Amino acid sequence: MMSAPLFALFALMTAVAALAVLWPLSRSRVLKGEREADLAVYRDQLAEIDRDRDGGRLPPEQAEAARTEVARRMLAADAARVADAGSKKGGDSRRRAAAVMALVIVPLFGAGLYLYLGTPDLPGAPLAERLAAPADRGDVAILVRKVEDHLAQNPNDGAGFEVLAPIYLRLGRFDDAARAYAQAIRLQGPTALRYSALGEVLVMAANGIVTADALKAFQDAAKLDPTEPRASYFLGLAAEQDGRDADAAAIWSAMVAGAPADAPYLPLLKVALARVEGKDKSGAAAQAGAGPAPGPSAADVANAANMSTGDRNVMIRGMVQKLQDRLTAEPGDLDGWLRLARAYKVLGDTDKAKGALASARTAFAGKTDALARIDAAAKDLGLGG
């Protein structure tokens, strides 16, 4: 049932709302008082004009003109007063009706509507009782509070922190999410996925900037799994934000080369790669057809090979190997074979570069134009003509 303080609060709110409605209705009385005051002023002005005329301070013709103007104003004011008096009865009736509506009918209608649609007998639900009751899956705040209370009593429950971290992330509580991921890593052990998730949260907390802490998390993820896509993407983003566009292009090109054709992150990668390379990747993809994207260029691989971390080089080699596997299964991609040969040459694998060219000659045997391109590429790479 509704408590007495709550009922009093609702009554006060209703009275304030009714006063807001009734206040403008008192304007007619104010206007009436103003008109009576105007008539009194006009009478004083007439007496003043007569005194000035009798005392010789005002010529008779000017005095007569002034009296005429004041008399005209008095007639207008008196006519308005008479009109107010004539309409007073009807105006009072309307005001009384509005007052009854505001003070009686509206509250009664509101109360009846609440009794029909609401649940006045519903007991209160203090926070302590809601926390003690079985959690409603729709009440995310209560679920989070329950997990937080559990972790306060069980601070070594790494699984609890791992469950709570993505919930914090969805709620926009990035700092709490970062702390939860850090606790999960400490208690559950380091994995590439946990490190990359921690790094992503730190980037989101910094409004898209790969901070030093985020970069370290992504580097730790790459050490555990050089092909972890989220860590690789943000390592490329860190390079771009540092002004090392060539390094970013190397990382993202390698990811595109080794990604499955239906990888959900491919569109994002292609947009990022087009941004740093300054060319339209969508047009290049349209020319290449619906097949997998081409592998990294020789310049991309060279940039990656010159990067400071050996793990990055391992990642590049893994991506190049995936390109090799694709071309073995689908040998009809001449550009892919030439890119593969250049990549192996830059990485120092001369034998594999020669093997790629030999495979290309086998795949395009009898095709004069294709063989001419292969010979030209071999000459450019210093692998014979």
N, C-alpha and C positions, 0 to 999 in steps of 0.2 A: 504493500500500500504506500501511497505518497506520504512522506514525512511532513510534519508541520512546518519546518523551516523552508522546505522546497515549495510547499503550497503558498507560503507567504511571499516567497520570491516571485512565483508566477503571478500572484495577485498584484504585486508591485509593478511588474512588467506590463500587465494589462492596464493598470491605472495610468502609467506613463504614456502608453500608446493611445489611450482614450483622450488624455489631455492634449496630445499632439493634434488629434482630430478636432477637438472642441475649441482650441485656442483661436483659430482664425474666425470662428463664428462670433466672437465678441467684437469684431471690428465695427459693426454697425453702431454700437453704443459710443465708440470712440469718435466716429464720424459725426454723430449727433452733437456731442459735446464740442467738437471743433466748429460746427456751424453756429452754435449759440455764442461762442467766443467771437466769431467773425462779426456777428450782428452788434455785439457790444462795442467792438473796435470801430465799426462804421458810425455808431451813434456818437462816440467820442470825437471822431473826425468832423462830423457835422457841427458839433458844439464849438470845436476849435476854429473852424472856418468862420462861424458867426462872430466869435470874439475878435478875430483878426480883421473882419470887415468893419465892425463897430469901432474898433480902435484905429482905423485908418491905415492899418498895415497891409491891407489887401484891397485892391480896387474892386468896386462893386461887380463889374462884368466878370473879372476873374473869380471872385467869390461865388457868383452864380454858376459858372461853368464847373467849378470844383464840387459845389453842392449837387449838381446834376449827375456827375460821375459817381460820387459816393452813394447817392440815392439809387442809381442803377445797380450798383453792387449789392446794396441792401435788399433790393427787390429780388435779385437772383438768389441770394443766400436765404431769404425768407421762403422763396418758392421751393428751394431744396429741402428746407426744414419741414414745410407742409407736406411735401412728397414723402419724406421719411416717416412722418407721423401717419400718413395714409397707409403706408405699407408696413407699419410696425406690427399690426396684428398678424398679417400673413408671414412676416419675417420671424416673429416670435414662434409661430407654429412650426415653421421649418427648423428653427434652431432646437426647439424641444424635441422634434422627431429625430434630428441628428444626434442629440444627446442621448436619447433612449437607445438609439441604434448602437452608439459607441459604448455606452456603459452597461447595457443589458443584453441586447440581442447578439452582438458580436462575441462577448465572452461565453454566453450560453451555447452559441453555435460551435465555437471552438471546443468547449468542453464536451459537447455531444459528439463531435467528430472524433475527438481523441478516444472517448469511451467506445466508439464504434470500430475505429481502425487501430487504436493503440492497445497496449497491454498494461493497464494500470496496476494489475495485481502481480506483475513480474517482479520478483525480488531483486534487490541490488546485487551487483557483482563486483565486490571490492577486488583489488589487484591480488591480494594474498589468496583469496579463494580461487581466483582464476588460475593462479600458478599451481595451486594444489590439485585442481581438477584435471582430468585427462585432457590433453591438448587438442584443440580444434585445428585441423590441418590448414584451415583457411586463415587462422590468426597467426601470421608470421611473427609478429612482435612477441607473442607469448611463447611460440616455439623457440625463438632466439633466446629469450630470457631463461627458459628452462635449460637450454644447453649451456648458457653462461653460468647459471647456478651450479649445474653439474660439474663444469670445468673448474669452478672456484673450489669445489670440494675434492676434485680429482685432477689436479694440475698436470699429471703425467699421462693423461689420456690423449695420446697423439691423434687417434682416430677421430675424437671429438673435435679437435682443432681443425682437422682436415675437412670434416663435414661443415663446420661453421664458416670457414674462410670464404667459399664461393657464395654463401648466403650474404655475408657482409658485403661482398663485391656487388651483388645484385641490388642491395639496399643503398649503394653509394658510400658505404663506410670503408673507404680505401685504407686508411691507417689501421683500422681494426683488422681488415682482411690481411694486410701485410704482416701484422703481428701473428695472426693465426697461422699463416703459411710458414712463417719462421719457426713457430713452435712445432708445427707438424714435421718440418725438416729435422729439427733437433730431436724429436721424440720418435718419429717413424723412420728416420734415416733419409739421406739425400737421394733424390732421383732427378732425372732430367725434367720430368713433367712438373715436379714440385718447384724446382728452381725456376723454370720458365714461367710458371704461374705467379710466383713471387715477383719476378721481374716485371711481368705485365701489370700487376697491381701497382707497383711503384711508378711505372710509367703513367698509368691513369691518374694516380695521385698527383703527379707533376704536370698534369694537363698535356700529356703527349711527349714530354721530354724524357729521353733516356738518360737518367741520372747516373752518377758513378755507382751507387748501390744497385740500381737496376742492371747496369752493364755487367757488374760482377756476377749477379745472379744468372744472367744469360751466358756468360762465359763458363760458369760452373756447370750449367746445363749442357753446353756444347762439349765440355770435357767428358761428361758421362755418356752423351749420345750426340755425336757430331751431326747427325741428320735430323735432330728434333726440330720440326719446322717452325714452331713459335720462337724458339731461341734464335734460330738462324735469321728469321725475318727481322727481329728487333736488333740483332747485331748489325744487319745491313742498315737499319734505320739509324743506329748510333753512328755508323760511318758517314751516312748522309748528313746528319746533323753536325758532325765534326768537319764537314766540307770535303770529305774523301769520297766523292761521287764514284770514282773508278772502283774503289773497294766495295761500295754498296752494290754497284752493278755486277761485280764478280760474284758476290754472295747470292744475289737474287737470280742471276742467270743460272748459276749452278742449281739452285732450288727448282727453277722452272724446268731445267733439263731432266731432273730426276723425279719430278712430281708425277703421280698418276694423272691420267687425262681427266678424271672426275674429281680431283682434289678440290675441296671447297675453298681453299685459300689461293687457288691459281689466279682468279680475277684480281685479287688484291695485289698479288705479286706482279702481275703484268702492268698494272697501273703504276706501281712503285718503280718498276724497271723503266717504263716509258718516261717517267719523271726525271730520272737521273741520266738517262741516255739521250733524252731530248728527241725521241722519235715515236711514231705512232705504232704501238705494239699491236693494236687491233688490226691495222692494215697488214702488218707482217703476218699475223695469224691467218687472215683471210687468204693471203697468197699461199701459205703453207698448207691450207686445207684443214680438214678436221682431225688430222693425226696429231701425235704428241708434239710438243714444242721442241725446237732445235736446241742443241746443247750449247754450252758456253763458248764464246769466241776465244781465239788465242790470246787476245789482249786481256779479256776477263780472267782467264786462267793465270796469265802472267801476274796480274795484279794480286790475285788471291795467293799465288805462290810466294809473293814478296811480303805478305802480311806477317805480323809478328808472331802469331800463334801457330804452332805446328798442327794443332787440331783442325784449324781451318783448312789447311792443305789436305788433311785426311778427308775432310768433308768433300772438298772439290774432287778428289780422286774417286770417292764413292759415287758422286753424281756422274762423273765421266764414265765410270764403269756401267752405270745404268743406261747411259746413252749407247754404249757399246752393245749392251744386251738388247736394247730396242732395235738397233740397226741389224743385228744378227737375225732377229725375228722378222723384221720388215726392211729388207735390204734395198728397197727402191728409192731411198731418200739420198740423192747425190750430195746435196748441200750438207746433210748430216754427216756423211762419210768425210767430207773435206774438213768440216769443223772438228770432227773427232781426231783426224790426223794432225791438225794444227794444235789441238789441245795436248795431245800426247807429246808432240815435239817441244812445246813450251815446258811441259813437266819433266822433260829429259828422257822420256821413254821412246827413243828412236826406233827400236824394233817394233813397238806397238804402233807407232806412226806409220812405218812401212807396211805393217800388216793391215792397217785400216785402208791404205791406198790399194793394196793388193785385193782386198775384199771388194772395194769399189769397182776395180777393173773387172772382177769376176761377175759382179752384179750387173754391170753395164756393157758386157762383152758384145761387140758388134755395133755399138752405138758410137758413131764417129765423134759427134759433138761432145758427148759425155767423156769419152776417153781423152779427148784433147784437153778438157778442163782438168782431168785428173793428172795428166802429164805436166800441165802448167803449174798445178799446185805442188806437185813433187819437186819441180825445179825451184819454185819459190822457197820451199822448205829445206832445200839442200839435200834432197833424198833421191836425186837422179832425175832424168827427164824422160 
